[in-house]
Amino acid sequence: MGDRSGLVPVMAVSIVNGIFSPWVLVLFVLYPVWYPSWAPATTQFVYMASALILSTLTMMVSGVPAALYKRLSSTPNNMIASTIWLAGAALLAMPAVPNVLKALGLD
């Protein structure tokens, strides 16, 4: 991707999804499976690592349709690929919207 301006909104949506998604609880509960034994197993560290994993996973999975578009299109457009990537991240972040609204006091 030549133009990197589309990366910032995707990162922002991914971070919000990592922090507020209900799926972070699943990763948090399953921490004995993935969390390293040498790291401190305090609640704060495990939650931070769970949110980081979910944010990274959101960025990776939402980028797949954009990469397919760029690969399969005869004349790929960077703006369209960035829009597809952002739409994928926003779609994956939909379960986090109620928690974001609660955090903003708009419930």
N, C-alpha and C positions, 0 to 999 in steps of 0.2 A: 504494500500500500504506500504509494508515494506521498500522499497528503495525510498527515497524522492528526489533523484537526478533529476528526471524528472520534478519536480515541478518548478524549477528555470526557465527553458526555457518557460514553459507554462505561468508563471507569467509575464515574459518579453514580450511575444507576446500579452498577455491580456492587459498589461499596454499600449503598443503601440497602440493597437486597441482602448482602451478607450480614448486616447488622440487625435488620428488622424482620427477616423472613422467618416464618414458623419452622422451616426446615433446619434452621440452626440448632433447634432443640434436638432433632434427630442425631445430628453430628455430635452434639454435646453429650448425649446419653451414650453414644457408641464410642466415647473417647478411649476406652481400654483397647479397642481394636487398632486405632491409628495413632494415638498419642505416644511419643517416645518415652521410654521408662526413665531416661536420664533427665528429662525436663521436669520442672516443678509442677505437680498436679493440683495446683490451686484452681479455684473456680474461675478467677479472672484470666489466668493463662489459657485454660482449656476453652473458655468462651471466646477469647480473642483468636485463638488458633482455629476454632470452628467457624467463626465469621470470616476469617481470611481464606479458609478452604472454600467456603460457599461463594465468596466474592470471586475467587479465581475460577471456580467451576462455572459461574455465571458468564464470565468473560469468554471462557473457552467454548462453551456450548453455544452461546449466542453468536459467536464468530463463524460457526460452521456454515450456516446458510449464505453468509456474505462471501466466504471463501469459495463455496460452490458456484455462486453467481460469477465471481471473477474468473474461475476456472472454466466454466461452461459457456460464458458469453463470448461472442466473437469480438466485440468491442466493449470491454468492461469500463464502466465509469466509476471513479473513486467516490464520488458523492452518493451514487446509488448504493454502492457497497457499504459505505458508512451508515447510510440510512437503514439498510437491511440489518446491519449489526446492532444499531441502536434499537430498532424495533424488536429484534430478538431478545435483547437484554431487558427491555421494558416488559415484554411478554412474560419472561421468566420472573420478573420482579413483581408481578401482579399479586401474588399471595402476601407480599409485604406491605401493601398499601394500607390495610386496616391498622396495622401496628404503627405505621408512619403517622397516620392521622391521629391515633391516640397520643403519640409522643408530641405532636404539635398542638394538642389540646382541641382538636377539631372533631372529636368523636361525637 
